[in-house]
Amino acid sequence: MPEKEAAFPFESTGTGQMNILCGYNVNIDSVYRISGAEISELLSAFERTEILEKIETPPGKINSESDFAAGLAYCMKNGCGAEWLVFEQSVFEFLKKRYFEKSLVRMGGNAGIMANALSELGASRVVPNVAVPSKTQLSLFSKKAVYFPDVPLQTEEKTEAVPGNNISASFSNQDPIHFVFDFSEGETFSLYGTEIRAPRENRFIATCDHLNFRLFVNPAFENYALQHSGEMDGALISGFHLLLETYPDGSTYKEILENSFAQLKAWKAGNEKLKVHLEFGHFASREIANSVFRKFVGISDSLGMNEDELAMFHNLHGIPVEGILRMEAKAAGEAACKLASQHGLGKIFIHTREFVLAVFKPGSGNSNSFGISDESGISGKWEDKESPALLKAAEKNLEAMSFGIRCAGAYAASGKLEGREFVEKEASKLQESLFGKDQVQLFLEAFGGETCGHGAFALMEGYMTCILPTLLSRSPITTVGLGDTLTAGAFLRGLELDVQT
């Protein structure tokens, strides 16, 4: 942003001393743009009746090659996206042999993407949880600051089951690969003589990732995190949206949540200053999403989500979802504030395509020191609009948010993150979202807020809410991982500002 220095009085250079843990989901994305002709050829290998029945009643998981073919055809026919878990080793071998070498192979998983972003943006040490540390997986990590504690390379031939996990030997040490099949709007294929045209662009994902679906923790990561928690500044935790209600061995997600909670509790016991951010994702089950929220709300310093995920928690905040899904700042602000105030959250971070919004409790839990009237109702009142402490809190959070926005904008425009100078150079070429700028004005009107740099802040129910428009690229190189990049950048900058101020 051209006026960044004028808007925020903090130094933008990193301290270079931030050590951060990243768990839990790291995988390989194998991205392939598939043509209608290829789908037609694929379908011709299967019985017409079998495929049509599975398109009519989608199985939702992949136990055979025909399940895969039907799922791909179903998504393309309806222009919808889906992700189905592969349960058969033979299907994994089929997909890998047929598509992997022709695919764009890149880092996948929220934890993997955030680890790479943190490393490139100047963190001192970034320690990711890597379920299967194969040569392919490790090659996708940033070479700057990522550290793998005591990780021996595992060969593809090694098939011993991972201790403590009831997973078949065939899947236990296999690379976790998400086969992503992109298709274009208007692409046509033959469904046994009937021409089908994709109504919109989308993707079908065949996921072979049985370790991350259990939030498997590599013992080397687990031991390092426990022994070195006192040296860590932050922990970015994600992957809970991958959990299943039940697993083939009869276990449930609840046991996994208990294990994860115990790990975080142990880290916090070793370092009371450790900042833990839990990033949500697209949950297939509202029950699991609510369970994760309620379990971790007390131990997490902040929670992050997009507008879809905020809407998913309607039962917890009560704000109508229509406005949230339309990315209206008033609805998003009210929902996030209600979610925070009614559940005692320290901070909620909402990232959308058009704007980013943060709701947090200023200071060390003593809102009166910031001149905030803790009135009930969504509006609140100013006790002292000129409060230096209040303005400083707003500036600090807006600067962290702004840095995250610049990181995501630079990554979208270039497909790369190559240090802070690169980020600032790329971000300076981008324009703020016009929709986002309009929402900032509507935010000011709705909550009686104050402008601050390119953004604004307001007080509601004893919480401060800050908002900034995003930076958009007219011709993005990538749209994958932008939320994770934004979150990682904002989290890192927030840790630095905590040290500086």
C-alpha positions, -999 to +999 in steps of 0.1 A: +000+000+000+015+034-010+006+051+023+015+022+046+042+040+065+019+070+071-010+048+083+010+026+106+038+039+128+055+005+133+086-007+115+078-032+088+111-051+090+109-085+108+127-092+140+141-125+125+136-142+158+102-159+155+100-196+160+067-212+150+052-247+150+029-257+122+004-286+125-012-307+114-020-313+077+008-314+052+003-332+019+011-332-018-014-317-043-013-333-077-032-308-099-044-319-134-066-300-158-087-327-174-104-325-208-138-337-219-121-361-243-101-377-215-133-381-194-151-397-224-122-422-228-122-429-191-159-436-189-158-460-219-138-485-198-168-490-174-203-505-177-229-478-187-254-489-160-229-489-132-217-454-139-251-439-145-264-454-112-234-439-093-240-405-110-276-406-099-267-417-064-231-406-057-213-429-033-193-400-018-162-421-014-139-441-037-137-478-033-132-486-070-120-470-102-156-467-113-164-447-082-137-422-092-149-420-128-185-415-117-175-388-092-155-369-118-184-372-143-210-361-117-190-329-108-184-320-144-221-326-153-233-304-125-205-279-124-199-286-087-169-293-066-164-323-044-137-342-024-139-379-020-116-401+001-099-430-016-102-462+005-085-487-019-048-490-025-054-502-061-073-470-069-044-449-055-020-468-078-043-463-108-045-425-102-008-421-095+003-441-126-022-424-149-020-388-138+008-380-113+036-375-138+015-352-159+003-331-130+014-299-114+029-312-081+028-286-053+026-282-016-008-290-001-024-288+033-030-257+054+000-264+076+023-270+047+013-238+029+015-217+060+049-232+069+063-222+035+048-187+038+063-182+072+097-194+061+098-171+030+085-141+050+114-141+075+105-164+104+136-177+122+126-213+125+095-230+112+088-266+124+060-284+104+044-317+113+051-340+082+031-372+083+052-388+055+086-372+051+093-386+017+117-370-008+088-357-028+071-342+002+102-326+017+113-312-017+081-290-017+091-271+014+109-237+015+146-240+020+150-208+041+138-215+077+119-248+077+133-273+101+126-311+102+135-325+136+151-360+134+132-370+103+147-399+084+136-402+048+111-429+042+112-449+010+082-458-010+089-495-005+087-493+033+052-505+043+053-510+081+023-497+099+027-465+119+027-474+156-004-463+175-025-458+143-050-484+131-043-479+095-037-506+069+000-512+061-006-503+025-016-467+034+006-461+064+038-448+048+023-438+014+027-402+002-005-384+011-016-372-023-047-351-031-054-357-068-071-324-079-089-326-113-097-291-126-122-288-154-132-257-174-166-242-180-180-253-214-159-285-215-179-313-231-178-351-228-198-380-240-219-398-213-225-430-233-238-410-263-253-380-245-232-348-248-226-332-214-213-296-211-198-284-178-220-254-167-191-238-148-154-243-139-147-264-108-127-294-095-131-329-083-106-341-057-097-378-051-079-378-018-055-405-007-046-391+027-054-415+056-029-400+080-040-364+078-076-374+081-067-387+115-045-356+123-015-380+126+014-364+144+049-375+134+066-386+166+097-365+158+074-334+156+056-343+188+088-348+208+104-316+194+073-295+202+071-308+237+108-304+244+112-270+228+079-253+235+097-228+257+117-216+227+086-212+204+068-179+199+037-192+181+018-223+168-004-223+138-028-253+140-051-265+112-065-296+095-095-303+118-119-299+089-105-332+075-118-352+104-144-379+098-173-387+121-163-424+122-133-444+108-131-479+094-117-492+126-147-479+146-129-450+162-143-414+161-131-379+157-137-372+194-107-393+204-085-374+180-097-341+194-088-352+229-053-361+218-048-328+200-061-309+230-037-327+253-008-318+230-017-281+229-022-281+267+013-296+271+028-269+249+011-242+268+022-257+301+058-255+288+054-219+276+026-197+289+035-170+264+030-193+234+005-178+210-018-205+194-039-197+163-064-223+151-074-220+115-107-236+105-116-250+070-146-263+051-161-289+075-183-316+059-201-319+093-215-291+114-213-314+144-175-318+140-171-280+134-190-272+166-171-298+186-137-284+175-149-248+183-161-257+218-131-279+225-104-254+215-120-220+222-105-218+257-069-228+248-065-209+215-054-173+215-071-167+181-094-185+156-094-179+119-120-186+092-136-173+060-171-161+055-185-196+047-171-210+079-184-180+099-218-186+084-215-223+094-214-212+131-249-196+128-261-217+157-235-201+179-238-164+170-274-161+157-267-136+129-285-144+096-262-162+072-273-144+040-254-111+048-223-131+059-222-151+027-226-118+006-195-106+024-213-077+041-191-061+067-220-053+091-232-090+092-196-104+094-187-079+121-218-086+142-214-124+138-177-124+147-183-101+177-212-122+190-190-154+186-162-138+205-182-121+233-205-150+240-177-176+242-149-155+258-126-156+228-095-135+227-095-129+189-113-140+158-098-134+123-122-133+093-106-133+059-128-129+027-119-122-009-129-085-005-119-076+031-103-088+063-119-083+097-105-090+132-124-089+165-102-089+196-101-080+233-076-051+236-051-053+264-046-081+289-083-087+295-089-053+311-110-035+285-115-005+308-079+005+304-087+012+267-116+034+275-142+009+263-177+009+275-187-027+280-223-021+272-246-049+260-259-046+225-239-046+193-231-009+191-212+000+223-201+035+230-168+054+230-155+066+264-126+084+248-122+085+211-087+101+215-074+074+238-037+068+227-039+032+240-070+026+220-055+040+188-023+021+193-042-012+197-061-005+164-029+005+145-010-026+157-038-050+146-044-032+113-006-033+105-006-071+111-037-075+089-022-052+063+010-072+060-010-104+056-031-088+029+000-077+011+015-112+013-017-128-001-019-102-029+017-106-039+013-144-039-019-143-060-002-120-085+031-138-088+026-173-075+057-167-053+068-153-020+105-143-020+110-122+010+095-090+023+110-067-003+095-089-030+061-088-013+061-050-010+072-045-046+045-069-059+018-056-036+025-019-046+012-028-081-022-040-069-054-022-063-076-024-032-109-042-036-136-016-045-162-038-029-140-040+002-135-002+003-173+002+001-177-023+030-153-003+051-175+028+047-206+007+055-188-006+086-181+029+098-217+039+094-230+007+110-208+008+141-199+045+145-163+036+139-132+056+132-109+055+102-073+044+106-050+044+075-067+024+048-090+007+073-113+014+102-120+003+138-150+003+161-160-010+196-187-035+202-195-053+235-161-046+249-143-059+218-125-039+192-132-047+155-108-037+127-114-040+090-093-035+059-100-040+022-079-067+004-056-062-026-068-079-058-049-090-089-067-087-122-049-118-136-040-140-106-014-167-111-030-187-083-060-186-061-051-216-040-037-210-005-044-173-004-062-175+030-034-196+045-008-171+031-028-141+045-032-158+079+005-168+081+016-132+072-007-116+097+002-140+125+039-135+120+036-097+119+014-098+150+041-118+169+068-093+158+047-063+169+040-080+203+078-079+208+083-043+195+055-027+215 
